[in-house]
Amino acid sequence: LPDGVNISKEARSAISRAASVFVLYATSCANNFAMKGKRKTLNAGDVLSAMEEMEFQRFVTPLKESLEVYRREQKGKKEARKDKDKKADSEEQDKSREEENDEDDERMDEEEQNDEEEVDN
């Protein structure tokens, strides 16, 4: 909205209701495409097809672009999570190796002490 524009509470309520009706109508149309595909879950293709059927073609391109950005972000998050998990696994392996080495050192110390005691006896 341009600077200095005020919207009354009544107008805000009307816009909110109109947006709700639009979303319900778009969902209903998208659901029809899912049903035609014998699916119960709506997907992005169903929504895009619904926009075209509802004659809102001007929304299709921005929606596709937004979907692509969303998918890239999700892929990046997934890869970051995998890298973090790999790093954590590597750190755990290093820690367990250190613990094993410490245990081996302790065993060797005990064996040396036992050997010394046997020599003394």
N, CA, C and O atoms as CSV, one atom per row, in Angstrom:
chain,resi,resn,atom,element,x,y,z
A,1,LEU,N,N,0.845,-1.187,0.000
A,1,LEU,CA,C,0.000,0.000,0.000
A,1,LEU,C,C,0.884,1.242,0.000
A,1,LEU,O,O,1.967,1.246,0.585
A,2,PRO,N,N,0.416,2.279,-0.653
A,2,PRO,CA,C,1.172,3.537,-0.638
A,2,PRO,C,C,1.208,4.131,0.772
A,2,PRO,O,O,0.362,3.831,1.615
A,3,ASP,N,N,2.212,4.983,1.001
A,3,ASP,CA,C,2.318,5.640,2.305
A,3,ASP,C,C,1.096,6.509,2.551
A,3,ASP,O,O,0.553,7.112,1.626
A,4,GLY,N,N,0.673,6.565,3.795
A,4,GLY,CA,C,-0.430,7.431,4.195
A,4,GLY,C,C,-1.808,6.834,3.966
A,4,GLY,O,O,-2.812,7.512,4.181
A,5,VAL,N,N,-1.878,5.577,3.534
A,5,VAL,CA,C,-3.172,4.947,3.304
A,5,VAL,C,C,-3.615,4.277,4.599
A,5,VAL,O,O,-2.874,3.496,5.196
A,6,ASN,N,N,-4.820,4.591,5.015
A,6,ASN,CA,C,-5.404,3.971,6.202
A,6,ASN,C,C,-6.534,3.051,5.771
A,6,ASN,O,O,-7.269,3.338,4.826
A,7,ILE,N,N,-6.654,1.944,6.481
A,7,ILE,CA,C,-7.711,0.981,6.166
A,7,ILE,C,C,-8.581,0.836,7.403
A,7,ILE,O,O,-8.078,0.630,8.508
A,8,SER,N,N,-9.868,0.942,7.214
A,8,SER,CA,C,-10.783,0.824,8.345
A,8,SER,C,C,-10.859,-0.626,8.810
A,8,SER,O,O,-10.496,-1.546,8.077
A,9,LYS,N,N,-11.333,-0.813,10.026
A,9,LYS,CA,C,-11.499,-2.169,10.559
A,9,LYS,C,C,-12.467,-2.970,9.707
A,9,LYS,O,O,-12.275,-4.165,9.484
A,10,GLU,N,N,-13.497,-2.306,9.238
A,10,GLU,CA,C,-14.490,-2.967,8.395
A,10,GLU,C,C,-13.866,-3.478,7.096
A,10,GLU,O,O,-14.154,-4.592,6.659
A,11,ALA,N,N,-13.009,-2.657,6.481
A,11,ALA,CA,C,-12.346,-3.048,5.234
A,11,ALA,C,C,-11.375,-4.194,5.489
A,11,ALA,O,O,-11.284,-5.124,4.686
A,12,ARG,N,N,-10.654,-4.131,6.599
A,12,ARG,CA,C,-9.732,-5.229,6.941
A,12,ARG,C,C,-10.496,-6.536,7.093
A,12,ARG,O,O,-10.058,-7.586,6.623
A,13,SER,N,N,-11.637,-6.458,7.752
A,13,SER,CA,C,-12.458,-7.653,7.947
A,13,SER,C,C,-12.953,-8.192,6.611
A,13,SER,O,O,-12.958,-9.404,6.396
A,14,ALA,N,N,-13.363,-7.316,5.725
A,14,ALA,CA,C,-13.855,-7.733,4.406
A,14,ALA,C,C,-12.726,-8.389,3.600
A,14,ALA,O,O,-12.943,-9.409,2.946
A,15,ILE,N,N,-11.533,-7.808,3.645
A,15,ILE,CA,C,-10.391,-8.380,2.923
A,15,ILE,C,C,-10.047,-9.750,3.491
A,15,ILE,O,O,-9.759,-10.687,2.747
A,16,SER,N,N,-10.080,-9.856,4.808
A,16,SER,CA,C,-9.784,-11.130,5.467
A,16,SER,C,C,-10.780,-12.205,5.059
A,16,SER,O,O,-10.395,-13.337,4.766
A,17,ARG,N,N,-12.043,-11.856,5.041
A,17,ARG,CA,C,-13.072,-12.822,4.631
A,17,ARG,C,C,-12.910,-13.208,3.172
A,17,ARG,O,O,-13.060,-14.377,2.818
A,18,ALA,N,N,-12.605,-12.240,2.326
A,18,ALA,CA,C,-12.420,-12.518,0.895
A,18,ALA,C,C,-11.225,-13.454,0.696
A,18,ALA,O,O,-11.278,-14.369,-0.126
A,19,ALA,N,N,-10.154,-13.224,1.447
A,19,ALA,CA,C,-8.975,-14.091,1.344
A,19,ALA,C,C,-9.324,-15.511,1.787
A,19,ALA,O,O,-8.892,-16.481,1.163
A,20,SER,N,N,-10.097,-15.633,2.851
A,20,SER,CA,C,-10.506,-16.957,3.331
A,20,SER,C,C,-11.344,-17.686,2.287
A,20,SER,O,O,-11.134,-18.875,2.047
A,21,VAL,N,N,-12.285,-16.989,1.669
A,21,VAL,CA,C,-13.141,-17.592,0.646
A,21,VAL,C,C,-12.290,-18.022,-0.552
A,21,VAL,O,O,-12.497,-19.099,-1.111
A,22,PHE,N,N,-11.336,-17.176,-0.940
A,22,PHE,CA,C,-10.455,-17.499,-2.060
A,22,PHE,C,C,-9.658,-18.770,-1.768
A,22,PHE,O,O,-9.564,-19.654,-2.620
A,23,VAL,N,N,-9.088,-18.863,-0.573
A,23,VAL,CA,C,-8.298,-20.036,-0.204
A,23,VAL,C,C,-9.170,-21.289,-0.197
A,23,VAL,O,O,-8.742,-22.342,-0.669
A,24,LEU,N,N,-10.378,-21.186,0.329
A,24,LEU,CA,C,-11.277,-22.346,0.342
A,24,LEU,C,C,-11.650,-22.781,-1.070
A,24,LEU,O,O,-11.695,-23.974,-1.369
A,25,TYR,N,N,-11.917,-21.812,-1.932
A,25,TYR,CA,C,-12.270,-22.127,-3.320
A,25,TYR,C,C,-11.075,-22.763,-4.041
A,25,TYR,O,O,-11.237,-23.749,-4.760
A,26,ALA,N,N,-9.892,-22.206,-3.851
A,26,ALA,CA,C,-8.691,-22.758,-4.482
A,26,ALA,C,C,-8.429,-24.174,-3.970
A,26,ALA,O,O,-8.053,-25.056,-4.741
A,27,THR,N,N,-8.628,-24.388,-2.680
A,27,THR,CA,C,-8.432,-25.721,-2.102
A,27,THR,C,C,-9.429,-26.710,-2.676
A,27,THR,O,O,-9.076,-27.849,-2.983
A,28,SER,N,N,-10.672,-26.279,-2.822
A,28,SER,CA,C,-11.700,-27.147,-3.387
A,28,SER,C,C,-11.355,-27.539,-4.825
A,28,SER,O,O,-11.476,-28.705,-5.200
A,29,CYS,N,N,-10.927,-26.566,-5.623
A,29,CYS,CA,C,-10.545,-26.859,-7.011
A,29,CYS,C,C,-9.330,-27.788,-7.060
A,29,CYS,O,O,-9.288,-28.720,-7.863
A,30,ALA,N,N,-8.347,-27.531,-6.203
A,30,ALA,CA,C,-7.148,-28.379,-6.162
A,30,ALA,C,C,-7.521,-29.788,-5.716
A,30,ALA,O,O,-6.966,-30.767,-6.214
A,31,ASN,N,N,-8.454,-29.891,-4.787
A,31,ASN,CA,C,-8.908,-31.198,-4.316
A,31,ASN,C,C,-9.543,-31.991,-5.457
A,31,ASN,O,O,-9.383,-33.209,-5.535
A,32,ASN,N,N,-10.258,-31.305,-6.333
A,32,ASN,CA,C,-10.853,-31.981,-7.490
A,32,ASN,C,C,-9.772,-32.610,-8.372
A,32,ASN,O,O,-9.949,-33.718,-8.878
A,33,PHE,N,N,-8.653,-31.902,-8.555
A,33,PHE,CA,C,-7.554,-32.453,-9.354
A,33,PHE,C,C,-6.933,-33.658,-8.654
A,33,PHE,O,O,-6.566,-34.635,-9.306
A,34,ALA,N,N,-6.815,-33.591,-7.342
A,34,ALA,CA,C,-6.264,-34.725,-6.592
A,34,ALA,C,C,-7.195,-35.932,-6.708
A,34,ALA,O,O,-6.738,-37.062,-6.880
A,35,MET,N,N,-8.492,-35.684,-6.614
A,35,MET,CA,C,-9.459,-36.784,-6.712
A,35,MET,C,C,-9.419,-37.422,-8.099
A,35,MET,O,O,-9.537,-38.639,-8.237
A,36,LYS,N,N,-9.250,-36.580,-9.130
A,36,LYS,CA,C,-9.130,-37.118,-10.489
A,36,LYS,C,C,-7.910,-38.020,-10.604
A,36,LYS,O,O,-7.914,-38.993,-11.358
A,37,GLY,N,N,-6.873,-37.692,-9.855
A,37,GLY,CA,C,-5.660,-38.500,-9.842
A,37,GLY,C,C,-5.730,-39.637,-8.839
A,37,GLY,O,O,-4.738,-40.328,-8.606
A,38,LYS,N,N,-6.909,-39.835,-8.242
A,38,LYS,CA,C,-7.138,-40.896,-7.259
A,38,LYS,C,C,-6.188,-40.782,-6.063
A,38,LYS,O,O,-5.650,-41.772,-5.568
A,39,ARG,N,N,-6.006,-39.535,-5.621
A,39,ARG,CA,C,-5.157,-39.261,-4.459
A,39,ARG,C,C,-5.959,-38.496,-3.428
A,39,ARG,O,O,-6.936,-37.822,-3.753
A,40,LYS,N,N,-5.538,-38.610,-2.189
A,40,LYS,CA,C,-6.191,-37.870,-1.107
A,40,LYS,C,C,-5.377,-36.652,-0.688
A,40,LYS,O,O,-5.879,-35.761,-0.003
A,41,THR,N,N,-4.128,-36.625,-1.103
A,41,THR,CA,C,-3.238,-35.541,-0.708
A,41,THR,C,C,-3.078,-34.547,-1.849
A,41,THR,O,O,-2.788,-34.929,-2.983
A,42,LEU,N,N,-3.271,-33.266,-1.540
A,42,LEU,CA,C,-3.055,-32.220,-2.531
A,42,LEU,C,C,-1.565,-32.004,-2.698
A,42,LEU,O,O,-0.809,-32.079,-1.729
A,43,ASN,N,N,-1.138,-31.734,-3.933
A,43,ASN,CA,C,0.260,-31.395,-4.149
A,43,ASN,C,C,0.341,-30.068,-4.897
A,43,ASN,O,O,-0.681,-29.491,-5.269
A,44,ALA,N,N,1.552,-29.596,-5.112
A,44,ALA,CA,C,1.746,-28.292,-5.754
A,44,ALA,C,C,1.127,-28.259,-7.148
A,44,ALA,O,O,0.554,-27.246,-7.550
A,45,GLY,N,N,1.240,-29.351,-7.876
A,45,GLY,CA,C,0.654,-29.408,-9.222
A,45,GLY,C,C,-0.851,-29.215,-9.204
A,45,GLY,O,O,-1.418,-28.586,-10.097
A,46,ASP,N,N,-1.497,-29.765,-8.172
A,46,ASP,CA,C,-2.948,-29.596,-8.048
A,46,ASP,C,C,-3.301,-28.127,-7.849
A,46,ASP,O,O,-4.260,-27.625,-8.436
A,47,VAL,N,N,-2.528,-27.451,-7.029
A,47,VAL,CA,C,-2.794,-26.030,-6.747
A,47,VAL,C,C,-2.565,-25.204,-8.008
A,47,VAL,O,O,-3.358,-24.317,-8.324
A,48,LEU,N,N,-1.492,-25.490,-8.722
A,48,LEU,CA,C,-1.215,-24.744,-9.955
A,48,LEU,C,C,-2.302,-24.993,-11.000
A,48,LEU,O,O,-2.731,-24.066,-11.687
A,49,SER,N,N,-2.738,-26.222,-11.115
A,49,SER,CA,C,-3.829,-26.535,-12.056
A,49,SER,C,C,-5.114,-25.822,-11.655
A,49,SER,O,O,-5.859,-25.338,-12.507
A,50,ALA,N,N,-5.365,-25.761,-10.353
A,50,ALA,CA,C,-6.565,-25.076,-9.857
A,50,ALA,C,C,-6.509,-23.588,-10.201
A,50,ALA,O,O,-7.521,-22.998,-10.577
A,51,MET,N,N,-5.336,-22.987,-10.074
A,51,MET,CA,C,-5.204,-21.553,-10.401
A,51,MET,C,C,-5.540,-21.313,-11.865
A,51,MET,O,O,-6.207,-20.337,-12.209
A,52,GLU,N,N,-5.072,-22.212,-12.723
A,52,GLU,CA,C,-5.371,-22.071,-14.153
A,52,GLU,C,C,-6.866,-22.268,-14.419
A,52,GLU,O,O,-7.470,-21.528,-15.195
A,53,GLU,N,N,-7.448,-23.264,-13.772
A,53,GLU,CA,C,-8.881,-23.520,-13.960
A,53,GLU,C,C,-9.722,-22.349,-13.456
A,53,GLU,O,O,-10.759,-22.026,-14.034
A,54,MET,N,N,-9.270,-21.724,-12.384
A,54,MET,CA,C,-9.998,-20.584,-11.807
A,54,MET,C,C,-9.725,-19.295,-12.586
A,54,MET,O,O,-10.221,-18.225,-12.233
A,55,GLU,N,N,-8.922,-19.417,-13.657
A,55,GLU,CA,C,-8.549,-18.294,-14.505
A,55,GLU,C,C,-7.704,-17.252,-13.767
A,55,GLU,O,O,-7.867,-16.046,-13.947
A,56,PHE,N,N,-6.803,-17.758,-12.938
A,56,PHE,CA,C,-5.828,-16.904,-12.254
A,56,PHE,C,C,-4.432,-17.246,-12.778
A,56,PHE,O,O,-3.510,-17.483,-11.999
A,57,GLN,N,N,-4.287,-17.270,-14.107
A,57,GLN,CA,C,-3.016,-17.625,-14.722
A,57,GLN,C,C,-1.882,-16.700,-14.275
A,57,GLN,O,O,-0.724,-17.112,-14.222
A,58,ARG,N,N,-2.215,-15.471,-13.960
A,58,ARG,CA,C,-1.157,-14.531,-13.568
A,58,ARG,C,C,-0.487,-14.934,-12.252
A,58,ARG,O,O,0.598,-14.447,-11.933
A,59,PHE,N,N,-1.133,-15.823,-11.487
A,59,PHE,CA,C,-0.535,-16.296,-10.239
A,59,PHE,C,C,0.363,-17.515,-10.453
A,59,PHE,O,O,1.192,-17.834,-9.600
A,60,VAL,N,N,0.201,-18.189,-11.575
A,60,VAL,CA,C,0.914,-19.446,-11.793
A,60,VAL,C,C,2.433,-19.247,-11.798
A,60,VAL,O,O,3.153,-19.978,-11.118
A,61,THR,N,N,2.920,-18.271,-12.554
A,61,THR,CA,C,4.370,-18.048,-12.626
A,61,THR,C,C,4.953,-17.664,-11.268
A,61,THR,O,O,5.945,-18.263,-10.853
A,62,PRO,N,N,4.371,-16.680,-10.550
A,62,PRO,CA,C,4.930,-16.364,-9.224
A,62,PRO,C,C,4.855,-17.547,-8.251
A,62,PRO,O,O,5.754,-17.730,-7.430
A,63,LEU,N,N,3.799,-18.338,-8.339
A,63,LEU,CA,C,3.693,-19.519,-7.474
A,63,LEU,C,C,4.778,-20.543,-7.800
A,63,LEU,O,O,5.373,-21.129,-6.895
A,64,LYS,N,N,5.035,-20.757,-9.091
A,64,LYS,CA,C,6.085,-21.699,-9.489
A,64,LYS,C,C,7.449,-21.217,-8.986
A,64,LYS,O,O,8.258,-22.008,-8.501
A,65,GLU,N,N,7.688,-19.911,-9.109
A,65,GLU,CA,C,8.963,-19.359,-8.642
A,65,GLU,C,C,9.096,-19.515,-7.128
A,65,GLU,O,O,10.157,-19.885,-6.626
A,66,SER,N,N,8.027,-19.234,-6.414
A,66,SER,CA,C,8.053,-19.386,-4.956
A,66,SER,C,C,8.259,-20.840,-4.560
A,66,SER,O,O,8.992,-21.132,-3.615
A,67,LEU,N,N,7.624,-21.738,-5.271
A,67,LEU,CA,C,7.776,-23.166,-5.000
A,67,LEU,C,C,9.221,-23.602,-5.224
A,67,LEU,O,O,9.773,-24.365,-4.432
A,68,GLU,N,N,9.828,-23.120,-6.298
A,68,GLU,CA,C,11.226,-23.474,-6.576
A,68,GLU,C,C,12.152,-22.940,-5.475
A,68,GLU,O,O,13.068,-23.641,-5.046
A,69,VAL,N,N,11.922,-21.722,-5.023
A,69,VAL,CA,C,12.729,-21.149,-3.934
A,69,VAL,C,C,12.550,-21.987,-2.672
A,69,VAL,O,O,13.524,-22.305,-1.989
A,70,TYR,N,N,11.319,-22.339,-2.367
A,70,TYR,CA,C,11.030,-23.158,-1.179
A,70,TYR,C,C,11.751,-24.500,-1.258
A,70,TYR,O,O,12.354,-24.944,-0.281
A,71,ARG,N,N,11.690,-25.139,-2.415
A,71,ARG,CA,C,12.337,-26.446,-2.581
A,71,ARG,C,C,13.853,-26.340,-2.430
A,71,ARG,O,O,14.484,-27.208,-1.828
A,72,ARG,N,N,14.434,-25.270,-2.980
A,72,ARG,CA,C,15.884,-25.076,-2.825
A,72,ARG,C,C,16.246,-24.885,-1.358
A,72,ARG,O,O,17.231,-25.446,-0.877
A,73,GLU,N,N,15.440,-24.086,-0.644
A,73,GLU,CA,C,15.697,-23.864,0.783
A,73,GLU,C,C,15.610,-25.168,1.560
A,73,GLU,O,O,16.452,-25.448,2.413
A,74,GLN,N,N,14.589,-25.963,1.262
A,74,GLN,CA,C,14.418,-27.233,1.958
A,74,GLN,C,C,15.571,-28.180,1.651
A,74,GLN,O,O,16.044,-28.890,2.538
A,75,LYS,N,N,16.023,-28.195,0.406
A,75,LYS,CA,C,17.146,-29.037,0.022
A,75,LYS,C,C,18.403,-28.589,0.764
A,75,LYS,O,O,19.172,-29.420,1.247
A,76,GLY,N,N,18.612,-27.276,0.852
A,76,GLY,CA,C,19.760,-26.747,1.580
A,76,GLY,C,C,19.717,-27.117,3.044
A,76,GLY,O,O,20.739,-27.484,3.625
A,77,LYS,N,N,18.540,-27.023,3.650
A,77,LYS,CA,C,18.390,-27.393,5.060
A,77,LYS,C,C,18.664,-28.872,5.254
A,77,LYS,O,O,19.312,-29.269,6.223
A,78,LYS,N,N,18.169,-29.693,4.328
A,78,LYS,CA,C,18.364,-31.136,4.425
A,78,LYS,C,C,19.843,-31.479,4.320
A,78,LYS,O,O,20.347,-32.309,5.076
A,79,GLU,N,N,20.540,-30.839,3.381
A,79,GLU,CA,C,21.971,-31.089,3.222
A,79,GLU,C,C,22.744,-30.617,4.443
A,79,GLU,O,O,23.681,-31.283,4.884
A,80,ALA,N,N,22.353,-29.462,4.995
A,80,ALA,CA,C,23.024,-28.949,6.192
A,80,ALA,C,C,22.821,-29.913,7.359
A,80,ALA,O,O,23.740,-30.152,8.142
A,81,ARG,N,N,21.622,-30.460,7.470
A,81,ARG,CA,C,21.320,-31.418,8.528
A,81,ARG,C,C,22.172,-32.676,8.363
A,81,ARG,O,O,22.690,-33.213,9.342
A,82,LYS,N,N,22.316,-33.143,7.117
A,82,LYS,CA,C,23.138,-34.324,6.850
A,82,LYS,C,C,24.594,-34.051,7.229
A,82,LYS,O,O,25.248,-34.887,7.853
A,83,ASP,N,N,25.094,-32.876,6.848
A,83,ASP,CA,C,26.478,-32.520,7.179
A,83,ASP,C,C,26.670,-32.463,8.684
A,83,ASP,O,O,27.684,-32.921,9.210
A,84,LYS,N,N,25.693,-31.899,9.367
A,84,LYS,CA,C,25.773,-31.792,10.830
A,84,LYS,C,C,25.772,-33.184,11.455
A,84,LYS,O,O,26.538,-33.454,12.381
A,85,ASP,N,N,24.907,-34.071,10.945
A,85,ASP,CA,C,24.847,-35.442,11.457
A,85,ASP,C,C,26.156,-36.181,11.199
A,85,ASP,O,O,26.646,-36.906,12.065
A,86,LYS,N,N,26.721,-35.994,9.999
A,86,LYS,CA,C,27.988,-36.637,9.684
A,86,LYS,C,C,29.082,-36.148,10.628
A,86,LYS,O,O,29.893,-36.936,11.116
A,87,LYS,N,N,29.095,-34.850,10.877
A,87,LYS,CA,C,30.101,-34.273,11.766
A,87,LYS,C,C,29.933,-34.826,13.175
A,87,LYS,O,O,30.915,-35.175,13.830
A,88,ALA,N,N,28.688,-34.906,13.642
A,88,ALA,CA,C,28.417,-35.436,14.980
A,88,ALA,C,C,28.843,-36.898,15.064
A,88,ALA,O,O,29.432,-37.314,16.062
A,89,ASP,N,N,28.549,-37.681,14.023
A,89,ASP,CA,C,28.953,-39.092,14.000
A,89,ASP,C,C,30.467,-39.212,14.039
A,89,ASP,O,O,31.013,-40.050,14.756
A,90,SER,N,N,31.133,-38.383,13.278
A,90,SER,CA,C,32.592,-38.403,13.240
A,90,SER,C,C,33.174,-38.061,14.611
A,90,SER,O,O,34.122,-38.697,15.073
A,91,GLU,N,N,32.593,-37.049,15.252
A,91,GLU,CA,C,33.057,-36.665,16.583
A,91,GLU,C,C,32.821,-37.785,17.592
A,91,GLU,O,O,33.658,-38.033,18.460
A,92,GLU,N,N,31.675,-38.461,17.475
A,92,GLU,CA,C,31.386,-39.585,18.372
A,92,GLU,C,C,32.382,-40.720,18.155
A,92,GLU,O,O,32.846,-41.338,19.113
A,93,GLN,N,N,32.703,-40.987,16.904
A,93,GLN,CA,C,33.669,-42.040,16.608
A,93,GLN,C,C,35.042,-41.681,17.170
A,93,GLN,O,O,35.732,-42.528,17.739
A,94,ASP,N,N,35.430,-40.415,17.005
A,94,ASP,CA,C,36.712,-39.969,17.555
A,94,ASP,C,C,36.729,-40.117,19.065
A,94,ASP,O,O,37.720,-40.560,19.646
A,95,LYS,N,N,35.633,-39.745,19.688
A,95,LYS,CA,C,35.542,-39.828,21.146
A,95,LYS,C,C,35.615,-41.283,21.610
A,95,LYS,O,O,36.301,-41.597,22.582
A,96,SER,N,N,34.899,-42.171,20.905
A,96,SER,CA,C,34.922,-43.583,21.297
A,96,SER,C,C,36.310,-44.174,21.073
A,96,SER,O,O,36.754,-45.017,21.851
A,97,ARG,N,N,37.005,-43.739,20.010
A,97,ARG,CA,C,38.376,-44.210,19.782
A,97,ARG,C,C,39.290,-43.756,20.917
A,97,ARG,O,O,40.121,-44.522,21.406
A,98,GLU,N,N,39.122,-42.494,21.329
A,98,GLU,CA,C,39.928,-41.984,22.436
A,98,GLU,C,C,39.662,-42.781,23.709
A,98,GLU,O,O,40.587,-43.124,24.445
A,99,GLU,N,N,38.386,-43.072,23.957
A,99,GLU,CA,C,38.041,-43.854,25.152
A,99,GLU,C,C,38.646,-45.251,25.073
A,99,GLU,O,O,39.150,-45.769,26.070
A,100,GLU,N,N,38.598,-45.863,23.890
A,100,GLU,CA,C,39.186,-47.186,23.715
A,100,GLU,C,C,40.691,-47.129,23.944
A,100,GLU,O,O,41.263,-48.012,24.583
A,101,ASN,N,N,41.327,-46.090,23.420
A,101,ASN,CA,C,42.771,-45.940,23.613
A,101,ASN,C,C,43.098,-45.748,25.088
A,101,ASN,O,O,44.076,-46.305,25.587
A,102,ASP,N,N,42.280,-44.957,25.789
A,102,ASP,CA,C,42.483,-44.755,27.221
A,102,ASP,C,C,42.345,-46.074,27.972
A,102,ASP,O,O,43.132,-46.373,28.870
A,103,GLU,N,N,41.338,-46.861,27.596
A,103,GLU,CA,C,41.135,-48.162,28.238
A,103,GLU,C,C,42.314,-49.086,27.951
A,103,GLU,O,O,42.775,-49.801,28.841
A,104,ASP,N,N,42.798,-49.074,26.719
A,104,ASP,CA,C,43.957,-49.889,26.366
A,104,ASP,C,C,45.178,-49.468,27.173
A,104,ASP,O,O,45.930,-50.313,27.658
A,105,ASP,N,N,45.372,-48.162,27.315
A,105,ASP,CA,C,46.496,-47.649,28.101
A,105,ASP,C,C,46.388,-48.103,29.552
A,105,ASP,O,O,47.382,-48.496,30.164
A,106,GLU,N,N,45.175,-48.047,30.097
A,106,GLU,CA,C,44.967,-48.479,31.482
A,106,GLU,C,C,45.276,-49.965,31.632
A,106,GLU,O,O,45.922,-50.372,32.598
A,107,ARG,N,N,44.815,-50.780,30.672
A,107,ARG,CA,C,45.079,-52.210,30.713
A,107,ARG,C,C,46.579,-52.495,30.648
A,107,ARG,O,O,47.098,-53.347,31.369
A,108,MET,N,N,47.252,-51.772,29.776
A,108,MET,CA,C,48.696,-51.977,29.639
A,108,MET,C,C,49.411,-51.596,30.929
A,108,MET,O,O,50.347,-52.277,31.349
A,109,ASP,N,N,48.968,-50.498,31.564
A,109,ASP,CA,C,49.555,-50.084,32.835
A,109,ASP,C,C,49.344,-51.163,33.897
A,109,ASP,O,O,50.258,-51.492,34.653
A,110,GLU,N,N,48.138,-51.704,33.941
A,110,GLU,CA,C,47.829,-52.755,34.917
A,110,GLU,C,C,48.680,-53.994,34.653
A,110,GLU,O,O,49.196,-54.615,35.583
A,111,GLU,N,N,48.820,-54.348,33.370
A,111,GLU,CA,C,49.622,-55.515,33.025
A,111,GLU,C,C,51.080,-55.301,33.416
A,111,GLU,O,O,51.732,-56.215,33.919
A,112,GLU,N,N,51.591,-54.092,33.184
A,112,GLU,CA,C,52.972,-53.791,33.565
A,112,GLU,C,C,53.146,-53.893,35.073
A,112,GLU,O,O,54.150,-54.413,35.559
A,113,GLN,N,N,52.148,-53.385,35.815
A,113,GLN,CA,C,52.209,-53.464,37.284
A,113,GLN,C,C,52.172,-54.929,37.730
A,113,GLN,O,O,52.915,-55.332,38.626
A,114,ASN,N,N,51.305,-55.714,37.101
A,114,ASN,CA,C,51.222,-57.130,37.422
A,114,ASN,C,C,52.539,-57.846,37.109
A,114,ASN,O,O,53.000,-58.687,37.880
A,115,ASP,N,N,53.133,-57.500,35.969
A,115,ASP,CA,C,54.412,-58.104,35.588
A,115,ASP,C,C,55.492,-57.743,36.615
A,115,ASP,O,O,56.307,-58.585,36.992
A,116,GLU,N,N,55.487,-56.488,37.060
A,116,GLU,CA,C,56.462,-56.045,38.038
A,116,GLU,C,C,56.262,-56.775,39.372
A,116,GLU,O,O,57.223,-57.153,40.043
A,117,GLU,N,N,54.994,-56.961,39.734
A,117,GLU,CA,C,54.692,-57.661,40.996
A,117,GLU,C,C,55.148,-59.112,40.899
A,117,GLU,O,O,55.681,-59.663,41.862
A,118,GLU,N,N,54.937,-59.742,39.716
A,118,GLU,CA,C,55.362,-61.131,39.552
A,118,GLU,C,C,56.885,-61.239,39.625
A,118,GLU,O,O,57.410,-62.202,40.184
A,119,VAL,N,N,57.587,-60.273,39.072
A,119,VAL,CA,C,59.036,-60.288,39.115
A,119,VAL,C,C,59.508,-60.132,40.563
A,119,VAL,O,O,60.462,-60.787,40.983
A,120,ASP,N,N,58.840,-59.266,41.319
A,120,ASP,CA,C,59.193,-59.073,42.726
A,120,ASP,C,C,58.932,-60.331,43.548
A,120,ASP,O,O,59.663,-60.602,44.500
A,121,ASN,N,N,57.925,-61.088,43.207
A,121,ASN,CA,C,57.571,-62.291,43.972
A,121,ASN,C,C,58.488,-63.376,43.594
A,121,ASN,O,O,58.378,-64.487,44.114
